[in-house]
Amino acid sequence: MTPGARALLVVVGSALVGALYFAYLRSEAFPPDIVRVVPLLWLAGSAVGWILLVGALRFDTRKLAALAALLLNVPNTLLAGIFSLAALMAD
């Protein structure tokens, strides 16, 4: 597996965690305290995606998967950061 494909796999997994979190929030407006950890895991997954992504863009000769991971990880990190801050600031 190329480094770009590995980065794309991590970013897609992180985005899937975010999508599942959104689906849960649509069913229950005020989640219990344990669910407030999920955005932090989502943010950690996107951070690992950035680390793998930088290495893939730097060293991989086939950059298509790395560029796809880049395009997906920008909004993924932004949303994960917003929801992580919201989870930390909740009562």
PDB file of N, CA, C and O in Angstrom:
ATOM      1  N   MET A   1       0.839  -1.168   0.000  1.00  0.00           N
ATOM      2  CA  MET A   1       0.000   0.000   0.000  1.00  0.00           C
ATOM      3  C   MET A   1       0.892   1.242   0.000  1.00  0.00           C
ATOM      4  O   MET A   1       1.834   1.355   0.785  1.00  0.00           O
ATOM      5  N   THR A   2       0.574   2.151  -0.885  1.00  0.00           N
ATOM      6  CA  THR A   2       1.372   3.372  -0.990  1.00  0.00           C
ATOM      7  C   THR A   2       1.078   4.306   0.180  1.00  0.00           C
ATOM      8  O   THR A   2       0.027   4.195   0.811  1.00  0.00           O
ATOM      9  N   PRO A   3       1.992   5.220   0.472  1.00  0.00           N
ATOM     10  CA  PRO A   3       1.737   6.173   1.562  1.00  0.00           C
ATOM     11  C   PRO A   3       0.507   7.044   1.321  1.00  0.00           C
ATOM     12  O   PRO A   3      -0.194   7.403   2.266  1.00  0.00           O
ATOM     13  N   GLY A   4       0.243   7.384   0.063  1.00  0.00           N
ATOM     14  CA  GLY A   4      -0.946   8.179  -0.245  1.00  0.00           C
ATOM     15  C   GLY A   4      -2.232   7.412   0.022  1.00  0.00           C
ATOM     16  O   GLY A   4      -3.205   7.971   0.529  1.00  0.00           O
ATOM     17  N   ALA A   5      -2.231   6.136  -0.321  1.00  0.00           N
ATOM     18  CA  ALA A   5      -3.415   5.313  -0.055  1.00  0.00           C
ATOM     19  C   ALA A   5      -3.614   5.112   1.439  1.00  0.00           C
ATOM     20  O   ALA A   5      -4.749   5.073   1.915  1.00  0.00           O
ATOM     21  N   ARG A   6      -2.536   4.986   2.173  1.00  0.00           N
ATOM     22  CA  ARG A   6      -2.633   4.845   3.637  1.00  0.00           C
ATOM     23  C   ARG A   6      -3.195   6.132   4.253  1.00  0.00           C
ATOM     24  O   ARG A   6      -4.035   6.078   5.152  1.00  0.00           O
ATOM     25  N   ALA A   7      -2.730   7.278   3.770  1.00  0.00           N
ATOM     26  CA  ALA A   7      -3.248   8.558   4.269  1.00  0.00           C
ATOM     27  C   ALA A   7      -4.725   8.712   3.926  1.00  0.00           C
ATOM     28  O   ALA A   7      -5.512   9.181   4.748  1.00  0.00           O
ATOM     29  N   LEU A   8      -5.097   8.316   2.712  1.00  0.00           N
ATOM     30  CA  LEU A   8      -6.492   8.405   2.302  1.00  0.00           C
ATOM     31  C   LEU A   8      -7.369   7.493   3.152  1.00  0.00           C
ATOM     32  O   LEU A   8      -8.488   7.864   3.505  1.00  0.00           O
ATOM     33  N   LEU A   9      -6.876   6.319   3.477  1.00  0.00           N
ATOM     34  CA  LEU A   9      -7.631   5.389   4.314  1.00  0.00           C
ATOM     35  C   LEU A   9      -7.863   5.959   5.713  1.00  0.00           C
ATOM     36  O   LEU A   9      -8.959   5.833   6.259  1.00  0.00           O
ATOM     37  N   VAL A  10      -6.846   6.582   6.293  1.00  0.00           N
ATOM     38  CA  VAL A  10      -6.984   7.181   7.628  1.00  0.00           C
ATOM     39  C   VAL A  10      -7.950   8.366   7.583  1.00  0.00           C
ATOM     40  O   VAL A  10      -8.762   8.537   8.492  1.00  0.00           O
ATOM     41  N   VAL A  11      -7.866   9.176   6.540  1.00  0.00           N
ATOM     42  CA  VAL A  11      -8.743  10.349   6.431  1.00  0.00           C
ATOM     43  C   VAL A  11     -10.192   9.920   6.212  1.00  0.00           C
ATOM     44  O   VAL A  11     -11.107  10.512   6.784  1.00  0.00           O
ATOM     45  N   VAL A  12     -10.403   8.904   5.394  1.00  0.00           N
ATOM     46  CA  VAL A  12     -11.768   8.417   5.173  1.00  0.00           C
ATOM     47  C   VAL A  12     -12.325   7.815   6.467  1.00  0.00           C
ATOM     48  O   VAL A  12     -13.500   8.005   6.780  1.00  0.00           O
ATOM     49  N   GLY A  13     -11.503   7.104   7.209  1.00  0.00           N
ATOM     50  CA  GLY A  13     -11.948   6.579   8.500  1.00  0.00           C
ATOM     51  C   GLY A  13     -12.316   7.677   9.473  1.00  0.00           C
ATOM     52  O   GLY A  13     -13.304   7.566  10.199  1.00  0.00           O
ATOM     53  N   SER A  14     -11.524   8.738   9.492  1.00  0.00           N
ATOM     54  CA  SER A  14     -11.816   9.869  10.363  1.00  0.00           C
ATOM     55  C   SER A  14     -13.102  10.571   9.928  1.00  0.00           C
ATOM     56  O   SER A  14     -13.904  10.973  10.772  1.00  0.00           O
ATOM     57  N   ALA A  15     -13.302  10.718   8.629  1.00  0.00           N
ATOM     58  CA  ALA A  15     -14.533  11.331   8.129  1.00  0.00           C
ATOM     59  C   ALA A  15     -15.746  10.460   8.443  1.00  0.00           C
ATOM     60  O   ALA A  15     -16.835  10.979   8.688  1.00  0.00           O
ATOM     61  N   LEU A  16     -15.567   9.159   8.437  1.00  0.00           N
ATOM     62  CA  LEU A  16     -16.655   8.253   8.791  1.00  0.00           C
ATOM     63  C   LEU A  16     -17.042   8.408  10.264  1.00  0.00           C
ATOM     64  O   LEU A  16     -18.225   8.365  10.601  1.00  0.00           O
ATOM     65  N   VAL A  17     -16.067   8.584  11.125  1.00  0.00           N
ATOM     66  CA  VAL A  17     -16.364   8.854  12.545  1.00  0.00           C
ATOM     67  C   VAL A  17     -17.178  10.139  12.661  1.00  0.00           C
ATOM     68  O   VAL A  17     -18.135  10.199  13.433  1.00  0.00           O
ATOM     69  N   GLY A  18     -16.808  11.156  11.907  1.00  0.00           N
ATOM     70  CA  GLY A  18     -17.565  12.411  11.922  1.00  0.00           C
ATOM     71  C   GLY A  18     -18.979  12.247  11.402  1.00  0.00           C
ATOM     72  O   GLY A  18     -19.913  12.826  11.956  1.00  0.00           O
ATOM     73  N   ALA A  19     -19.150  11.471  10.349  1.00  0.00           N
ATOM     74  CA  ALA A  19     -20.488  11.240   9.802  1.00  0.00           C
ATOM     75  C   ALA A  19     -21.366  10.472  10.787  1.00  0.00           C
ATOM     76  O   ALA A  19     -22.553  10.765  10.925  1.00  0.00           O
ATOM     77  N   LEU A  20     -20.786   9.496  11.464  1.00  0.00           N
ATOM     78  CA  LEU A  20     -21.548   8.757  12.472  1.00  0.00           C
ATOM     79  C   LEU A  20     -21.914   9.653  13.652  1.00  0.00           C
ATOM     80  O   LEU A  20     -22.991   9.511  14.231  1.00  0.00           O
ATOM     81  N   TYR A  21     -21.027  10.570  14.005  1.00  0.00           N
ATOM     82  CA  TYR A  21     -21.312  11.505  15.088  1.00  0.00           C
ATOM     83  C   TYR A  21     -22.455  12.439  14.701  1.00  0.00           C
ATOM     84  O   TYR A  21     -23.336  12.714  15.515  1.00  0.00           O
ATOM     85  N   PHE A  22     -22.443  12.932  13.449  1.00  0.00           N
ATOM     86  CA  PHE A  22     -23.547  13.766  12.976  1.00  0.00           C
ATOM     87  C   PHE A  22     -24.862  13.007  13.019  1.00  0.00           C
ATOM     88  O   PHE A  22     -25.884  13.553  13.434  1.00  0.00           O
ATOM     89  N   ALA A  23     -24.841  11.751  12.593  1.00  0.00           N
ATOM     90  CA  ALA A  23     -26.062  10.944  12.605  1.00  0.00           C
ATOM     91  C   ALA A  23     -26.574  10.760  14.028  1.00  0.00           C
ATOM     92  O   ALA A  23     -27.784  10.774  14.255  1.00  0.00           O
ATOM     93  N   TYR A  24     -25.677  10.590  14.977  1.00  0.00           N
ATOM     94  CA  TYR A  24     -26.083  10.443  16.371  1.00  0.00           C
ATOM     95  C   TYR A  24     -26.667  11.740  16.910  1.00  0.00           C
ATOM     96  O   TYR A  24     -27.650  11.718  17.650  1.00  0.00           O
ATOM     97  N   LEU A  25     -26.069  12.874  16.544  1.00  0.00           N
ATOM     98  CA  LEU A  25     -26.579  14.157  17.031  1.00  0.00           C
ATOM     99  C   LEU A  25     -27.956  14.469  16.464  1.00  0.00           C
ATOM    100  O   LEU A  25     -28.743  15.168  17.104  1.00  0.00           O
ATOM    101  N   ARG A  26     -28.256  13.964  15.279  1.00  0.00           N
ATOM    102  CA  ARG A  26     -29.579  14.196  14.707  1.00  0.00           C
ATOM    103  C   ARG A  26     -30.643  13.413  15.460  1.00  0.00           C
ATOM    104  O   ARG A  26     -31.804  13.821  15.492  1.00  0.00           O
ATOM    105  N   SER A  27     -30.265  12.300  16.060  1.00  0.00           N
ATOM    106  CA  SER A  27     -31.245  11.496  16.791  1.00  0.00           C
ATOM    107  C   SER A  27     -31.366  11.926  18.249  1.00  0.00           C
ATOM    108  O   SER A  27     -32.423  11.745  18.855  1.00  0.00           O
ATOM    109  N   GLU A  28     -30.319  12.485  18.819  1.00  0.00           N
ATOM    110  CA  GLU A  28     -30.338  12.910  20.224  1.00  0.00           C
ATOM    111  C   GLU A  28     -29.617  14.250  20.338  1.00  0.00           C
ATOM    112  O   GLU A  28     -28.417  14.344  20.079  1.00  0.00           O
ATOM    113  N   ALA A  29     -30.349  15.270  20.723  1.00  0.00           N
ATOM    114  CA  ALA A  29     -29.794  16.628  20.715  1.00  0.00           C
ATOM    115  C   ALA A  29     -28.721  16.838  21.778  1.00  0.00           C
ATOM    116  O   ALA A  29     -27.713  17.491  21.509  1.00  0.00           O
ATOM    117  N   PHE A  30     -28.916  16.301  22.972  1.00  0.00           N
ATOM    118  CA  PHE A  30     -27.955  16.496  24.045  1.00  0.00           C
ATOM    119  C   PHE A  30     -27.323  15.154  24.392  1.00  0.00           C
ATOM    120  O   PHE A  30     -27.884  14.386  25.174  1.00  0.00           O
ATOM    121  N   PRO A  31     -26.154  14.867  23.811  1.00  0.00           N
ATOM    122  CA  PRO A  31     -25.549  13.550  24.035  1.00  0.00           C
ATOM    123  C   PRO A  31     -25.011  13.399  25.454  1.00  0.00           C
ATOM    124  O   PRO A  31     -24.685  14.392  26.104  1.00  0.00           O
ATOM    125  N   PRO A  32     -24.918  12.165  25.933  1.00  0.00           N
ATOM    126  CA  PRO A  32     -24.314  11.946  27.252  1.00  0.00           C
ATOM    127  C   PRO A  32     -22.817  12.280  27.226  1.00  0.00           C
ATOM    128  O   PRO A  32     -22.223  12.474  26.166  1.00  0.00           O
ATOM    129  N   ASP A  33     -22.241  12.340  28.397  1.00  0.00           N
ATOM    130  CA  ASP A  33     -20.858  12.802  28.512  1.00  0.00           C
ATOM    131  C   ASP A  33     -19.857  11.927  27.765  1.00  0.00           C
ATOM    132  O   ASP A  33     -18.877  12.444  27.227  1.00  0.00           O
ATOM    133  N   ILE A  34     -20.075  10.633  27.718  1.00  0.00           N
ATOM    134  CA  ILE A  34     -19.103   9.756  27.051  1.00  0.00           C
ATOM    135  C   ILE A  34     -19.054  10.023  25.542  1.00  0.00           C
ATOM    136  O   ILE A  34     -18.016   9.835  24.907  1.00  0.00           O
ATOM    137  N   VAL A  35     -20.164  10.457  24.984  1.00  0.00           N
ATOM    138  CA  VAL A  35     -20.205  10.722  23.545  1.00  0.00           C
ATOM    139  C   VAL A  35     -19.462  12.013  23.215  1.00  0.00           C
ATOM    140  O   VAL A  35     -19.096  12.242  22.062  1.00  0.00           O
ATOM    141  N   ARG A  36     -19.243  12.839  24.200  1.00  0.00           N
ATOM    142  CA  ARG A  36     -18.494  14.083  23.964  1.00  0.00           C
ATOM    143  C   ARG A  36     -17.014  13.829  23.681  1.00  0.00           C
ATOM    144  O   ARG A  36     -16.298  14.744  23.272  1.00  0.00           O
ATOM    145  N   VAL A  37     -16.557  12.612  23.891  1.00  0.00           N
ATOM    146  CA  VAL A  37     -15.175  12.249  23.588  1.00  0.00           C
ATOM    147  C   VAL A  37     -14.997  11.995  22.094  1.00  0.00           C
ATOM    148  O   VAL A  37     -13.886  12.101  21.575  1.00  0.00           O
ATOM    149  N   VAL A  38     -16.081  11.662  21.405  1.00  0.00           N
ATOM    150  CA  VAL A  38     -16.010  11.296  19.991  1.00  0.00           C
ATOM    151  C   VAL A  38     -15.410  12.410  19.131  1.00  0.00           C
ATOM    152  O   VAL A  38     -14.578  12.101  18.278  1.00  0.00           O
ATOM    153  N   PRO A  39     -15.779  13.695  19.300  1.00  0.00           N
ATOM    154  CA  PRO A  39     -15.134  14.720  18.481  1.00  0.00           C
ATOM    155  C   PRO A  39     -13.628  14.823  18.707  1.00  0.00           C
ATOM    156  O   PRO A  39     -12.885  15.167  17.788  1.00  0.00           O
ATOM    157  N   LEU A  40     -13.178  14.527  19.919  1.00  0.00           N
ATOM    158  CA  LEU A  40     -11.735  14.550  20.176  1.00  0.00           C
ATOM    159  C   LEU A  40     -11.034  13.407  19.438  1.00  0.00           C
ATOM    160  O   LEU A  40      -9.931  13.582  18.920  1.00  0.00           O
ATOM    161  N   LEU A  41     -11.673  12.249  19.392  1.00  0.00           N
ATOM    162  CA  LEU A  41     -11.125  11.136  18.607  1.00  0.00           C
ATOM    163  C   LEU A  41     -11.140  11.466  17.114  1.00  0.00           C
ATOM    164  O   LEU A  41     -10.222  11.111  16.374  1.00  0.00           O
ATOM    165  N   TRP A  42     -12.196  12.148  16.693  1.00  0.00           N
ATOM    166  CA  TRP A  42     -12.308  12.576  15.299  1.00  0.00           C
ATOM    167  C   TRP A  42     -11.180  13.543  14.953  1.00  0.00           C
ATOM    168  O   TRP A  42     -10.561  13.427  13.895  1.00  0.00           O
ATOM    169  N   LEU A  43     -10.914  14.489  15.840  1.00  0.00           N
ATOM    170  CA  LEU A  43      -9.827  15.446  15.616  1.00  0.00           C
ATOM    171  C   LEU A  43      -8.467  14.756  15.628  1.00  0.00           C
ATOM    172  O   LEU A  43      -7.591  15.097  14.833  1.00  0.00           O
ATOM    173  N   ALA A  44      -8.288  13.793  16.520  1.00  0.00           N
ATOM    174  CA  ALA A  44      -7.021  13.047  16.561  1.00  0.00           C
ATOM    175  C   ALA A  44      -6.822  12.247  15.269  1.00  0.00           C
ATOM    176  O   ALA A  44      -5.707  12.166  14.754  1.00  0.00           O
ATOM    177  N   GLY A  45      -7.892  11.663  14.755  1.00  0.00           N
ATOM    178  CA  GLY A  45      -7.795  10.929  13.491  1.00  0.00           C
ATOM    179  C   GLY A  45      -7.437  11.834  12.329  1.00  0.00           C
ATOM    180  O   GLY A  45      -6.672  11.445  11.447  1.00  0.00           O
ATOM    181  N   SER A  46      -7.987  13.041  12.321  1.00  0.00           N
ATOM    182  CA  SER A  46      -7.634  13.953  11.229  1.00  0.00           C
ATOM    183  C   SER A  46      -6.202  14.464  11.383  1.00  0.00           C
ATOM    184  O   SER A  46      -5.542  14.748  10.383  1.00  0.00           O
ATOM    185  N   ALA A  47      -5.714  14.586  12.609  1.00  0.00           N
ATOM    186  CA  ALA A  47      -4.317  14.991  12.821  1.00  0.00           C
ATOM    187  C   ALA A  47      -3.358  13.897  12.326  1.00  0.00           C
ATOM    188  O   ALA A  47      -2.344  14.194  11.694  1.00  0.00           O
ATOM    189  N   VAL A  48      -3.682  12.654  12.615  1.00  0.00           N
ATOM    190  CA  VAL A  48      -2.865  11.542  12.098  1.00  0.00           C
ATOM    191  C   VAL A  48      -2.922  11.533  10.576  1.00  0.00           C
ATOM    192  O   VAL A  48      -1.924  11.253   9.911  1.00  0.00           O
ATOM    193  N   GLY A  49      -4.095  11.842  10.028  1.00  0.00           N
ATOM    194  CA  GLY A  49      -4.222  11.944   8.571  1.00  0.00           C
ATOM    195  C   GLY A  49      -3.312  13.013   7.992  1.00  0.00           C
ATOM    196  O   GLY A  49      -2.719  12.816   6.931  1.00  0.00           O
ATOM    197  N   TRP A  50      -3.196  14.155   8.685  1.00  0.00           N
ATOM    198  CA  TRP A  50      -2.289  15.210   8.222  1.00  0.00           C
ATOM    199  C   TRP A  50      -0.837  14.755   8.246  1.00  0.00           C
ATOM    200  O   TRP A  50      -0.074  15.052   7.327  1.00  0.00           O
ATOM    201  N   ILE A  51      -0.460  14.044   9.283  1.00  0.00           N
ATOM    202  CA  ILE A  51       0.925  13.569   9.383  1.00  0.00           C
ATOM    203  C   ILE A  51       1.241  12.613   8.240  1.00  0.00           C
ATOM    204  O   ILE A  51       2.282  12.728   7.592  1.00  0.00           O
ATOM    205  N   LEU A  52       0.336  11.669   7.998  1.00  0.00           N
ATOM    206  CA  LEU A  52       0.546  10.726   6.898  1.00  0.00           C
ATOM    207  C   LEU A  52       0.471  11.423   5.544  1.00  0.00           C
ATOM    208  O   LEU A  52       1.179  11.061   4.605  1.00  0.00           O
ATOM    209  N   LEU A  53      -0.387  12.417   5.460  1.00  0.00           N
ATOM    210  CA  LEU A  53      -0.573  13.147   4.210  1.00  0.00           C
ATOM    211  C   LEU A  53       0.670  13.929   3.816  1.00  0.00           C
ATOM    212  O   LEU A  53       1.053  13.945   2.647  1.00  0.00           O
ATOM    213  N   VAL A  54       1.294  14.573   4.781  1.00  0.00           N
ATOM    214  CA  VAL A  54       2.512  15.334   4.479  1.00  0.00           C
ATOM    215  C   VAL A  54       3.617  14.395   4.003  1.00  0.00           C
ATOM    216  O   VAL A  54       4.334  14.705   3.051  1.00  0.00           O
ATOM    217  N   GLY A  55       3.751  13.265   4.656  1.00  0.00           N
ATOM    218  CA  GLY A  55       4.749  12.291   4.205  1.00  0.00           C
ATOM    219  C   GLY A  55       4.449  11.744   2.832  1.00  0.00           C
ATOM    220  O   GLY A  55       5.365  11.522   2.040  1.00  0.00           O
ATOM    221  N   ALA A  56       3.171  11.519   2.531  1.00  0.00           N
ATOM    222  CA  ALA A  56       2.800  11.000   1.210  1.00  0.00           C
ATOM    223  C   ALA A  56       3.035  12.040   0.125  1.00  0.00           C
ATOM    224  O   ALA A  56       3.504  11.701  -0.962  1.00  0.00           O
ATOM    225  N   LEU A  57       2.720  13.292   0.400  1.00  0.00           N
ATOM    226  CA  LEU A  57       2.957  14.332  -0.605  1.00  0.00           C
ATOM    227  C   LEU A  57       4.445  14.566  -0.836  1.00  0.00           C
ATOM    228  O   LEU A  57       4.867  14.977  -1.917  1.00  0.00           O
ATOM    229  N   ARG A  58       5.211  14.299   0.182  1.00  0.00           N
ATOM    230  CA  ARG A  58       6.644  14.549   0.055  1.00  0.00           C
ATOM    231  C   ARG A  58       7.391  13.405  -0.620  1.00  0.00           C
ATOM    232  O   ARG A  58       8.277  13.642  -1.441  1.00  0.00           O
ATOM    233  N   PHE A  59       7.039  12.167  -0.279  1.00  0.00           N
ATOM    234  CA  PHE A  59       7.858  11.045  -0.713  1.00  0.00           C
ATOM    235  C   PHE A  59       7.206  10.114  -1.725  1.00  0.00           C
ATOM    236  O   PHE A  59       7.909   9.332  -2.365  1.00  0.00           O
ATOM    237  N   ASP A  60       5.890  10.169  -1.892  1.00  0.00           N
ATOM    238  CA  ASP A  60       5.223   9.249  -2.805  1.00  0.00           C
ATOM    239  C   ASP A  60       5.338   9.765  -4.238  1.00  0.00           C
ATOM    240  O   ASP A  60       5.187  10.962  -4.485  1.00  0.00           O
ATOM    241  N   THR A  61       5.603   8.867  -5.172  1.00  0.00           N
ATOM    242  CA  THR A  61       5.703   9.274  -6.565  1.00  0.00           C
ATOM    243  C   THR A  61       4.330   9.411  -7.212  1.00  0.00           C
ATOM    244  O   THR A  61       4.146  10.222  -8.120  1.00  0.00           O
ATOM    245  N   ARG A  62       3.369   8.621  -6.748  1.00  0.00           N
ATOM    246  CA  ARG A  62       1.997   8.742  -7.240  1.00  0.00           C
ATOM    247  C   ARG A  62       1.198   9.531  -6.217  1.00  0.00           C
ATOM    248  O   ARG A  62       0.889   9.033  -5.134  1.00  0.00           O
ATOM    249  N   LYS A  63       0.866  10.765  -6.570  1.00  0.00           N
ATOM    250  CA  LYS A  63       0.292  11.683  -5.607  1.00  0.00           C
ATOM    251  C   LYS A  63      -1.223  11.822  -5.694  1.00  0.00           C
ATOM    252  O   LYS A  63      -1.788  12.664  -4.996  1.00  0.00           O
ATOM    253  N   LEU A  64      -1.900  11.038  -6.515  1.00  0.00           N
ATOM    254  CA  LEU A  64      -3.336  11.197  -6.692  1.00  0.00           C
ATOM    255  C   LEU A  64      -4.098  10.875  -5.409  1.00  0.00           C
ATOM    256  O   LEU A  64      -4.997  11.624  -5.026  1.00  0.00           O
ATOM    257  N   ALA A  65      -3.759   9.785  -4.744  1.00  0.00           N
ATOM    258  CA  ALA A  65      -4.434   9.431  -3.494  1.00  0.00           C
ATOM    259  C   ALA A  65      -4.125  10.451  -2.398  1.00  0.00           C
ATOM    260  O   ALA A  65      -4.990  10.773  -1.583  1.00  0.00           O
ATOM    261  N   ALA A  66      -2.906  10.952  -2.381  1.00  0.00           N
ATOM    262  CA  ALA A  66      -2.542  11.962  -1.384  1.00  0.00           C
ATOM    263  C   ALA A  66      -3.305  13.266  -1.621  1.00  0.00           C
ATOM    264  O   ALA A  66      -3.715  13.923  -0.664  1.00  0.00           O
ATOM    265  N   LEU A  67      -3.494  13.640  -2.870  1.00  0.00           N
ATOM    266  CA  LEU A  67      -4.261  14.850  -3.165  1.00  0.00           C
ATOM    267  C   LEU A  67      -5.733  14.673  -2.807  1.00  0.00           C
ATOM    268  O   LEU A  67      -6.373  15.610  -2.331  1.00  0.00           O
ATOM    269  N   ALA A  68      -6.269  13.479  -3.033  1.00  0.00           N
ATOM    270  CA  ALA A  68      -7.654  13.203  -2.628  1.00  0.00           C
ATOM    271  C   ALA A  68      -7.781  13.277  -1.113  1.00  0.00           C
ATOM    272  O   ALA A  68      -8.767  13.802  -0.596  1.00  0.00           O
ATOM    273  N   ALA A  69      -6.793  12.757  -0.403  1.00  0.00           N
ATOM    274  CA  ALA A  69      -6.805  12.838   1.058  1.00  0.00           C
ATOM    275  C   ALA A  69      -6.707  14.288   1.520  1.00  0.00           C
ATOM    276  O   ALA A  69      -7.337  14.665   2.508  1.00  0.00           O
ATOM    277  N   LEU A  70      -5.931  15.099   0.822  1.00  0.00           N
ATOM    278  CA  LEU A  70      -5.812  16.512   1.157  1.00  0.00           C
ATOM    279  C   LEU A  70      -7.145  17.222   0.998  1.00  0.00           C
ATOM    280  O   LEU A  70      -7.553  17.984   1.875  1.00  0.00           O
ATOM    281  N   LEU A  71      -7.828  16.979  -0.116  1.00  0.00           N
ATOM    282  CA  LEU A  71      -9.114  17.624  -0.353  1.00  0.00           C
ATOM    283  C   LEU A  71     -10.174  17.204   0.656  1.00  0.00           C
ATOM    284  O   LEU A  71     -11.055  17.996   0.992  1.00  0.00           O
ATOM    285  N   LEU A  72     -10.102  15.984   1.137  1.00  0.00           N
ATOM    286  CA  LEU A  72     -11.071  15.517   2.124  1.00  0.00           C
ATOM    287  C   LEU A  72     -10.695  15.941   3.544  1.00  0.00           C
ATOM    288  O   LEU A  72     -11.576  16.154   4.377  1.00  0.00           O
ATOM    289  N   ASN A  73      -9.416  16.063   3.823  1.00  0.00           N
ATOM    290  CA  ASN A  73      -8.995  16.318   5.199  1.00  0.00           C
ATOM    291  C   ASN A  73      -9.120  17.787   5.599  1.00  0.00           C
ATOM    292  O   ASN A  73      -9.187  18.083   6.792  1.00  0.00           O
ATOM    293  N   VAL A  74      -9.152  18.699   4.660  1.00  0.00           N
ATOM    294  CA  VAL A  74      -9.285  20.122   5.020  1.00  0.00           C
ATOM    295  C   VAL A  74     -10.636  20.387   5.699  1.00  0.00           C
ATOM    296  O   VAL A  74     -10.651  20.883   6.826  1.00  0.00           O
ATOM    297  N   PRO A  75     -11.777  20.073   5.051  1.00  0.00           N
ATOM    298  CA  PRO A  75     -13.039  20.316   5.765  1.00  0.00           C
ATOM    299  C   PRO A  75     -13.238  19.366   6.955  1.00  0.00           C
ATOM    300  O   PRO A  75     -13.891  19.720   7.936  1.00  0.00           O
ATOM    301  N   ASN A  76     -12.675  18.166   6.859  1.00  0.00           N
ATOM    302  CA  ASN A  76     -12.775  17.204   7.951  1.00  0.00           C
ATOM    303  C   ASN A  76     -12.123  17.766   9.221  1.00  0.00           C
ATOM    304  O   ASN A  76     -12.695  17.665  10.306  1.00  0.00           O
ATOM    305  N   THR A  77     -10.953  18.344   9.091  1.00  0.00           N
ATOM    306  CA  THR A  77     -10.257  18.916  10.247  1.00  0.00           C
ATOM    307  C   THR A  77     -10.986  20.142  10.779  1.00  0.00           C
ATOM    308  O   THR A  77     -11.065  20.345  11.991  1.00  0.00           O
ATOM    309  N   LEU A  78     -11.511  20.948   9.890  1.00  0.00           N
ATOM    310  CA  LEU A  78     -12.240  22.142  10.311  1.00  0.00           C
ATOM    311  C   LEU A  78     -13.473  21.761  11.135  1.00  0.00           C
ATOM    312  O   LEU A  78     -13.700  22.315  12.211  1.00  0.00           O
ATOM    313  N   LEU A  79     -14.255  20.830  10.636  1.00  0.00           N
ATOM    314  CA  LEU A  79     -15.451  20.400  11.371  1.00  0.00           C
ATOM    315  C   LEU A  79     -15.093  19.695  12.670  1.00  0.00           C
ATOM    316  O   LEU A  79     -15.751  19.898  13.690  1.00  0.00           O
ATOM    317  N   ALA A  80     -14.062  18.874  12.639  1.00  0.00           N
ATOM    318  CA  ALA A  80     -13.644  18.175  13.853  1.00  0.00           C
ATOM    319  C   ALA A  80     -13.171  19.170  14.907  1.00  0.00           C
ATOM    320  O   ALA A  80     -13.452  18.991  16.092  1.00  0.00           O
ATOM    321  N   GLY A  81     -12.466  20.202  14.499  1.00  0.00           N
ATOM    322  CA  GLY A  81     -12.024  21.223  15.447  1.00  0.00           C
ATOM    323  C   GLY A  81     -13.175  21.992  16.056  1.00  0.00           C
ATOM    324  O   GLY A  81     -13.174  22.263  17.257  1.00  0.00           O
ATOM    325  N   ILE A  82     -14.158  22.346  15.244  1.00  0.00           N
ATOM    326  CA  ILE A  82     -15.324  23.079  15.749  1.00  0.00           C
ATOM    327  C   ILE A  82     -16.094  22.224  16.749  1.00  0.00           C
ATOM    328  O   ILE A  82     -16.454  22.695  17.828  1.00  0.00           O
ATOM    329  N   PHE A  83     -16.345  20.972  16.392  1.00  0.00           N
ATOM    330  CA  PHE A  83     -17.114  20.119  17.285  1.00  0.00           C
ATOM    331  C   PHE A  83     -16.309  19.718  18.529  1.00  0.00           C
ATOM    332  O   PHE A  83     -16.893  19.479  19.586  1.00  0.00           O
ATOM    333  N   SER A  84     -14.997  19.644  18.418  1.00  0.00           N
ATOM    334  CA  SER A  84     -14.182  19.357  19.600  1.00  0.00           C
ATOM    335  C   SER A  84     -14.232  20.524  20.578  1.00  0.00           C
ATOM    336  O   SER A  84     -14.342  20.318  21.787  1.00  0.00           O
ATOM    337  N   LEU A  85     -14.154  21.734  20.069  1.00  0.00           N
ATOM    338  CA  LEU A  85     -14.276  22.905  20.945  1.00  0.00           C
ATOM    339  C   LEU A  85     -15.649  22.967  21.596  1.00  0.00           C
ATOM    340  O   LEU A  85     -15.772  23.290  22.778  1.00  0.00           O
ATOM    341  N   ALA A  86     -16.682  22.654  20.816  1.00  0.00           N
ATOM    342  CA  ALA A  86     -18.033  22.654  21.373  1.00  0.00           C
ATOM    343  C   ALA A  86     -18.190  21.598  22.452  1.00  0.00           C
ATOM    344  O   ALA A  86     -18.860  21.826  23.459  1.00  0.00           O
ATOM    345  N   ALA A  87     -17.563  20.424  22.242  1.00  0.00           N
ATOM    346  CA  ALA A  87     -17.656  19.365  23.252  1.00  0.00           C
ATOM    347  C   ALA A  87     -16.893  19.740  24.524  1.00  0.00           C
ATOM    348  O   ALA A  87     -17.313  19.392  25.628  1.00  0.00           O
ATOM    349  N   LEU A  88     -15.779  20.446  24.370  1.00  0.00           N
ATOM    350  CA  LEU A  88     -15.018  20.857  25.546  1.00  0.00           C
ATOM    351  C   LEU A  88     -15.711  21.976  26.320  1.00  0.00           C
ATOM    352  O   LEU A  88     -15.565  22.070  27.539  1.00  0.00           O
ATOM    353  N   MET A  89     -16.460  22.819  25.622  1.00  0.00           N
ATOM    354  CA  MET A  89     -17.114  23.944  26.273  1.00  0.00           C
ATOM    355  C   MET A  89     -18.486  23.593  26.824  1.00  0.00           C
ATOM    356  O   MET A  89     -19.106  24.422  27.490  1.00  0.00           O
ATOM    357  N   ALA A  90     -18.971  22.395  26.565  1.00  0.00           N
ATOM    358  CA  ALA A  90     -20.304  22.009  27.040  1.00  0.00           C
ATOM    359  C   ALA A  90     -20.312  21.875  28.557  1.00  0.00           C
ATOM    360  O   ALA A  90     -19.286  21.642  29.197  1.00  0.00           O
ATOM    361  N   ASP A  91     -21.479  22.027  29.086  1.00  0.00           N
ATOM    362  CA  ASP A  91     -21.615  21.949  30.560  1.00  0.00           C
ATOM    363  C   ASP A  91     -21.296  20.587  31.058  1.00  0.00           C
ATOM    364  O   ASP A  91     -21.357  20.340  32.263  1.00  0.00           O
TER     365      ASP A  91
END
